[in-house]
Amino acid sequence: MSHVRQIINLAKGHPNPSLLPVNHVRAASVTAFSDPEIFTAQSSLLYAPDDGYRPLKENVKAWLSRFYSDSPQIGADRICITGGASQNLACVLQVFSDPTYTRNVWMVAPTYFHASRIFEDNGFYKRLRAVAEDEQGLDVEYLERGLRASDEQAARQASPTSISPSKPPRPYSKIYRHLIYAVPTFSNPSSMTMSRLRREQLVRVARSYDALVITDDVYDQLLWSTDPDASHTGIERAILPRVVDIDRDLEGGPGRKGADGFGNSVSNGSFSKIVGPGCRTGWAEGTPRFAWGLSQCGSSKSGGAPSQLVAAFMAHMLQSGTLQDHISQVLQPAYARRYKILVSAVEKHLIPLGVTLPQNPRQIMGGYFAWLKLPEPLHAPEIAVAAQQDEDLLIAPGSASAVWGDEAAVDLSRNIRLCFSWEDENNLTEGIARLARVIVKRQIANDQE
Ligand SMILES: Cc1ncc(COP(=O)(O)O)c(C=O)c1O
């Protein structure tokens, strides 16, 4: 009888089903449907207010104020409930960009691989620009040079009167000249975290060039200590303020003289990574003027914020504390364990082969991913194909995270993204051992050529 080997999937960036808080969601749904006071006054089966289910806004505000405690209390008027980070990226573009005026989208490279498509869907085909990241985060000097060159080129090419906007002026919105996209904390795919200094530089540059920085802050709560002796008690504070916090506080914030009150950043938060992606619910944070403008997006005006029903469940989970407990008592220890298993296996099986982990382990790590670099002359897409064919192992080559249309700007041909959130914990070490066999085989073949 032939032995069928189990596929090991280190490519998929989803949570393992065992980590979904099914019982807490069920309890929250029962509360939402059974408390007549809530149900009649704030029925989540009705249309929602434009900016979302009010109790959720209040609870998100209280929870984020505590988590990002570096900064003062967050006002509920800074928050707009969304259909999650991806859906909201599209809404941000619909309200705050116009492809006839907004010049480019400057994207961290490697980037979250679905973001390029969302930008292209909104009119930015051929206008995505890759900005590399180093160990401090996005290369802000390169970004600034690019922004300057783009503005100079636009000034040479057209007079402002020749530009015909594709969207009407609206009192609740503004159209930014540039867009910048990044995942500053525990990035997908590189797991990099941008330093505080870089975040400040980024805000200053965005202000100078009328740019909106859109950050997906979806992994911030999934963090743990890499210290082997650290206890697995939860970490309840963020490691760094978000870009949106810095924009609020730095040098007078959006209220400073001459500013228009919209600010230069929006934070995209999501329940996908901390409850489950099926929730399709999240929140955005920006200045009160920005958050309100976002809520006026046509698709939200028509029926109110998305995910009204699930928003009610999320509100109850935050209210009762079950979500906070799930993060600190289940997710953080589970991902810490998974990360440590994977990295130990990488150190044992792959580092001796010349593979490196460009993101050197810091005291605090987080997110879903480890990012590898293969030694010369290996080519990650070939290794990924061989891994699937020869070893039933799925991995994502770095090139899958290239910025569309600007692939050549940053060389990702030797990078691999490994995800430790999906696969069964017991298979992580075996997955790395299989990858090692693929690499050894290819290295031997190369030596013989
Ligand atoms: C950086 C980043 N942004 C957005 C998303 C998707 O978020 P949502 O499910 O809220 O649309 C993901 C999920 O993988 C992600 O890694």
The ligand as an SDF file (V2000), in Angstrom:
LIG
                    3D

 16 16  0  0  0  0  0  0  0  0999 V2000
   -1.2980   43.3690    6.3310 C   0  0  0  0  0  0  0  0  0  0  0  0
   -2.6660   42.8430    6.1790 C   0  0  0  0  0  0  0  0  0  0  0  0
   -3.6660   43.6840    5.8830 N   0  0  0  0  0  0  0  0  0  0  0  0
   -4.9210   43.2410    5.7410 C   0  0  0  0  0  0  0  0  0  0  0  0
   -5.2380   41.9150    5.8850 C   0  0  0  0  0  0  0  0  0  0  0  0
   -6.6560   41.4770    5.7120 C   0  0  0  0  0  0  0  0  0  0  0  0
   -7.4250   42.0190    6.7570 O   0  0  0  0  0  0  0  0  0  0  0  0
   -9.0030   41.8500    6.7570 P   0  0  0  0  0  0  0  0  0  0  0  0
   -9.2920   40.4020    6.9150 O   0  0  0  0  0  0  0  0  0  0  0  0
   -9.4200   42.6730    7.9150 O   0  0  0  0  0  0  0  0  0  0  0  0
   -9.5070   42.3850    5.4790 O   0  0  0  0  0  0  0  0  0  0  0  0
   -4.2390   40.9980    6.1830 C   0  0  0  0  0  0  0  0  0  0  0  0
   -4.5400   39.5570    6.2810 C   0  0  0  0  0  0  0  0  0  0  0  0
   -3.7560   38.6980    5.9730 O   0  0  0  0  0  0  0  0  0  0  0  0
   -2.9200   41.4730    6.3230 C   0  0  0  0  0  0  0  0  0  0  0  0
   -1.9120   40.6420    6.5970 O   0  0  0  0  0  0  0  0  0  0  0  0
  1  2  1  0
  2  3  1  0
  2 15  2  0
  3  4  2  0
  4  5  1  0
  5  6  1  0
  5 12  2  0
  6  7  1  0
  7  8  1  0
  8  9  2  0
  8 10  1  0
  8 11  1  0
 12 13  1  0
 12 15  1  0
 13 14  2  0
 15 16  1  0
M  END
$$$$
